[in-house]
């Protein structure tokens, strides 16, 4: 399975973010799945790619030329694909993925997972979209979605594709459920 993970190019201030990212990377590498991510060597992105490759896993990075030109690409990944724009990058990562996970990150991470969620609710794919809610990181976003439902801008069933996961066991359960369909 190709698992697309969106996450920060910084590590953030909570050491739990790094710990859980490393744990996810270890599992992806050992399990025979492929990581699809943004191609950088810094922050949580680098931690994830390092841990997948340390366990012999396959890692595909997708990065726009203008970011690659800053010298941030990860030198040890299996395959690095280049895009001309962020939109092309997002489209390629969506195309490659069989499931999508958002770890903690900034506006880019949020934009990427929101696009995956939006496309799922519009019927463009039936792949799971997970918000890895480490220490309540995505609690406020969940409240925003609940408010959208309450105010009639979103149907509750539209959010069936979104799973809030809190640990690796829940990630694995969602992926196993999806692969069994």
C-alpha positions as CSV (number, residue, x, y, z in Angstrom):
1,X,0.0,0.0,0.0
2,X,1.2,3.5,-0.8
3,X,0.7,5.7,2.3
4,X,0.8,9.4,1.6
5,X,1.8,11.3,4.7
6,X,1.5,15.1,5.0
7,X,3.6,16.6,7.8
8,X,5.8,19.5,8.9
9,X,9.1,20.5,7.5
10,X,9.9,21.5,11.1
11,X,9.7,19.3,14.1
12,X,7.4,21.5,16.2
13,X,7.8,22.0,19.9
14,X,6.2,18.9,21.3
15,X,8.7,16.0,21.5
16,X,5.8,13.6,21.1
17,X,5.5,14.7,17.4
18,X,9.0,13.4,16.6
19,X,8.4,10.2,18.6
20,X,5.2,9.3,16.9
21,X,6.6,10.2,13.5
22,X,9.5,7.9,14.0
23,X,7.2,5.1,15.2
24,X,5.1,5.5,12.1
25,X,8.2,5.5,9.9
26,X,9.5,2.3,11.6
27,X,6.2,0.6,11.0
28,X,5.9,1.6,7.3
29,X,9.5,0.5,6.7
30,X,9.0,-2.9,8.4
31,X,5.6,-3.6,7.0
32,X,6.4,-3.4,3.3
33,X,4.3,-0.4,2.6
34,X,5.6,2.6,0.6
35,X,5.8,6.1,2.0
36,X,4.8,8.9,-0.3
37,X,5.7,12.4,1.1
38,X,7.0,15.8,0.3
39,X,10.6,14.9,-0.4
40,X,12.4,17.0,2.2
41,X,15.1,16.0,4.7
42,X,14.2,18.5,7.4
43,X,11.8,18.4,10.3
44,X,9.2,15.7,10.7
45,X,9.4,15.0,7.0
46,X,13.1,14.0,7.4
47,X,12.4,12.0,10.6
48,X,9.7,10.0,8.8
49,X,11.8,9.3,5.7
50,X,14.8,8.4,7.7
51,X,12.9,5.8,9.8
52,X,11.3,4.2,6.7
53,X,14.6,3.8,4.9
54,X,16.4,2.6,8.1
55,X,14.0,-0.5,7.9
56,X,14.4,-1.1,4.2
57,X,11.2,0.6,3.2
58,X,10.5,2.3,-0.1
59,X,10.1,6.1,0.0
60,X,8.8,8.3,-2.8
61,X,9.2,12.0,-2.4
62,X,7.4,14.6,-4.5
63,X,8.8,18.1,-4.4
64,X,8.4,21.3,-6.5
65,X,11.6,22.5,-8.3
66,X,11.5,25.8,-6.5
67,X,11.7,24.1,-3.1
68,X,14.3,21.5,-4.3
69,X,16.4,24.5,-5.4
70,X,16.8,25.4,-1.7
71,X,18.8,22.2,-1.1
72,X,16.3,20.5,1.1
73,X,15.7,17.3,-0.8
74,X,16.3,14.0,1.1
75,X,19.4,12.3,-0.4
76,X,18.5,8.8,0.9
77,X,15.1,8.1,-0.5
78,X,14.1,5.5,-3.1
79,X,12.6,7.9,-5.7
80,X,12.4,11.7,-5.9
81,X,9.8,13.2,-8.3
82,X,9.8,16.8,-9.3
83,X,6.8,19.0,-9.9
84,X,6.6,22.6,-11.3
85,X,4.0,23.9,-8.8
86,X,2.6,23.0,-5.4
87,X,-0.7,22.1,-7.1
88,X,1.1,19.6,-9.3
89,X,2.8,18.2,-6.2
90,X,-0.5,17.8,-4.3
91,X,-2.1,16.1,-7.4
92,X,0.7,13.7,-7.7
93,X,0.8,12.8,-4.0
94,X,-3.0,12.2,-4.2
95,X,-2.6,10.1,-7.3
96,X,0.1,7.9,-5.7
97,X,-1.6,7.4,-2.4
98,X,-3.9,4.6,-1.3
99,X,-4.5,6.3,2.1
100,X,-3.7,9.8,3.4
101,X,-2.4,10.7,6.9
102,X,-1.9,14.2,8.2
103,X,0.7,14.4,11.1
104,X,1.2,17.7,12.8
105,X,2.4,20.4,10.4
106,X,1.6,23.9,9.2
107,X,-0.7,25.5,6.6
108,X,0.7,23.3,3.8
109,X,0.0,20.1,5.7
110,X,-3.5,21.3,6.4
111,X,-4.1,22.4,2.8
112,X,-3.0,19.0,1.6
113,X,-5.2,16.9,3.8
114,X,-8.2,19.2,3.3
115,X,-7.9,18.7,-0.4
116,X,-7.9,14.9,0.1
117,X,-10.9,15.2,2.3
118,X,-12.8,17.5,-0.1
119,X,-12.1,15.1,-3.0
120,X,-13.4,12.2,-1.0
121,X,-16.6,13.9,-0.1
122,X,-17.1,14.8,-3.7
123,X,-16.8,11.1,-4.7
124,X,-13.4,11.4,-6.4
125,X,-11.9,8.7,-4.3
126,X,-12.8,6.3,-1.5
127,X,-9.5,6.3,0.3
128,X,-9.2,7.0,4.0
129,X,-8.1,10.4,5.2
130,X,-6.6,10.3,8.7
131,X,-5.9,13.1,11.1
132,X,-3.2,11.9,13.5
133,X,-4.3,13.8,16.5
134,X,-1.2,13.7,18.7
135,X,-1.9,15.4,22.0
136,X,-5.0,17.1,20.6
137,X,-3.3,18.7,17.7
138,X,-6.3,18.4,15.4
139,X,-9.0,18.8,18.1
140,X,-9.9,22.4,17.0
141,X,-10.1,21.3,13.4
142,X,-12.6,18.6,14.4
143,X,-14.6,21.3,16.2
144,X,-14.6,23.4,13.0
145,X,-15.9,20.4,11.0
146,X,-18.6,19.8,13.7
147,X,-19.6,23.5,13.4
148,X,-19.8,23.1,9.6
149,X,-22.2,20.2,10.1
150,X,-24.2,22.1,12.8
151,X,-24.6,25.1,10.5
152,X,-25.6,23.0,7.5
153,X,-22.5,23.5,5.3
154,X,-21.4,19.9,5.6
155,X,-23.3,16.7,5.9
156,X,-22.4,14.3,8.6
157,X,-22.0,11.4,6.2
158,X,-19.6,13.6,4.1
159,X,-17.1,13.2,7.0
160,X,-17.2,9.4,6.9
161,X,-13.9,9.4,5.0
162,X,-12.2,11.3,7.9
163,X,-10.7,9.2,10.7
164,X,-9.2,10.8,13.8
165,X,-6.4,8.5,15.0
166,X,-4.4,8.8,18.2
167,X,-1.8,6.1,17.9
168,X,-0.2,3.6,15.5
169,X,-2.7,0.9,16.4
170,X,-5.5,3.0,15.2
171,X,-3.6,3.9,12.0
172,X,-3.1,0.2,11.3
173,X,-6.7,-0.6,12.0
174,X,-7.9,2.0,9.5
175,X,-5.5,0.7,6.9
176,X,-6.5,-2.9,7.5
177,X,-10.2,-1.9,7.3
178,X,-9.6,-0.1,4.0
179,X,-7.5,-2.9,2.4
180,X,-10.3,-5.4,3.3
181,X,-12.9,-3.5,1.2
